[in-house]
Amino acid sequence: MRVDNGDRVKDTISGFMGIVTCRLEYLNGCTRIQVSPEILNEGKPIESQYFDEPQVEVIEKGLYKGVNATGGFKPQPSERLIDRR
C-alpha cells in the first residue's frame, strides 16, 4: 500500500509511530518516509525519523490534510526561474 503525507504509520521493526510529514522519492526508485511522532518526551518534541516505505505499515489513511498546495512557507518559483529545456 502506498504511504502518503498525512497517514498515521508504524515502523514494523522499531514500533516507532507517527504521522507522515514528508515523502521522498529518489531518482533510483527508493522512497523514504519521514514520520513525525504525535507524542512528547518529558514535555519536549521527539525528533522525526526516516524509514524506507516498505518498512512502514499504514495504521490510518489520510488522517491529516495539507493546507498549502505550494508546500512549506515559500511561494512557488516565478516563471523566470523554471528551466524549460
Secondary structure as a PSIPRED ss2 file (coil, helix, strand):
# PSIPRED VFORMAT (PSIPRED V4.0)

   1 M C   1.000  0.000  0.000
   2 R C   1.000  0.000  0.000
   3 V C   1.000  0.000  0.000
   4 D C   1.000  0.000  0.000
   5 N C   1.000  0.000  0.000
   6 G C   1.000  0.000  0.000
   7 D C   1.000  0.000  0.000
   8 R E   0.000  0.000  1.000
   9 V E   0.000  0.000  1.000
  10 K E   0.000  0.000  1.000
  11 D E   0.000  0.000  1.000
  12 T C   1.000  0.000  0.000
  13 I C   1.000  0.000  0.000
  14 S C   1.000  0.000  0.000
  15 G C   1.000  0.000  0.000
  16 F C   1.000  0.000  0.000
  17 M E   0.000  0.000  1.000
  18 G E   0.000  0.000  1.000
  19 I E   0.000  0.000  1.000
  20 V E   0.000  0.000  1.000
  21 T E   0.000  0.000  1.000
  22 C E   0.000  0.000  1.000
  23 R E   0.000  0.000  1.000
  24 L E   0.000  0.000  1.000
  25 E E   0.000  0.000  1.000
  26 Y C   1.000  0.000  0.000
  27 L C   1.000  0.000  0.000
  28 N C   1.000  0.000  0.000
  29 G C   1.000  0.000  0.000
  30 C C   1.000  0.000  0.000
  31 T E   0.000  0.000  1.000
  32 R E   0.000  0.000  1.000
  33 I E   0.000  0.000  1.000
  34 Q E   0.000  0.000  1.000
  35 V E   0.000  0.000  1.000
  36 S E   0.000  0.000  1.000
  37 P C   1.000  0.000  0.000
  38 E C   1.000  0.000  0.000
  39 I C   1.000  0.000  0.000
  40 L E   0.000  0.000  1.000
  41 N E   0.000  0.000  1.000
  42 E C   1.000  0.000  0.000
  43 G C   1.000  0.000  0.000
  44 K E   0.000  0.000  1.000
  45 P E   0.000  0.000  1.000
  46 I C   1.000  0.000  0.000
  47 E C   1.000  0.000  0.000
  48 S C   1.000  0.000  0.000
  49 Q E   0.000  0.000  1.000
  50 Y E   0.000  0.000  1.000
  51 F E   0.000  0.000  1.000
  52 D E   0.000  0.000  1.000
  53 E H   0.000  1.000  0.000
  54 P H   0.000  1.000  0.000
  55 Q H   0.000  1.000  0.000
  56 V E   0.000  0.000  1.000
  57 E E   0.000  0.000  1.000
  58 V E   0.000  0.000  1.000
  59 I E   0.000  0.000  1.000
  60 E E   0.000  0.000  1.000
  61 K C   1.000  0.000  0.000
  62 G C   1.000  0.000  0.000
  63 L C   1.000  0.000  0.000
  64 Y C   1.000  0.000  0.000
  65 K C   1.000  0.000  0.000
  66 G C   1.000  0.000  0.000
  67 V C   1.000  0.000  0.000
  68 N C   1.000  0.000  0.000
  69 A C   1.000  0.000  0.000
  70 T C   1.000  0.000  0.000
  71 G C   1.000  0.000  0.000
  72 G C   1.000  0.000  0.000
  73 F C   1.000  0.000  0.000
  74 K C   1.000  0.000  0.000
  75 P C   1.000  0.000  0.000
  76 Q C   1.000  0.000  0.000
  77 P C   1.000  0.000  0.000
  78 S C   1.000  0.000  0.000
  79 E H   0.000  1.000  0.000
  80 R H   0.000  1.000  0.000
  81 L H   0.000  1.000  0.000
  82 I C   1.000  0.000  0.000
  83 D C   1.000  0.000  0.000
  84 R C   1.000  0.000  0.000
  85 R C   1.000  0.000  0.000
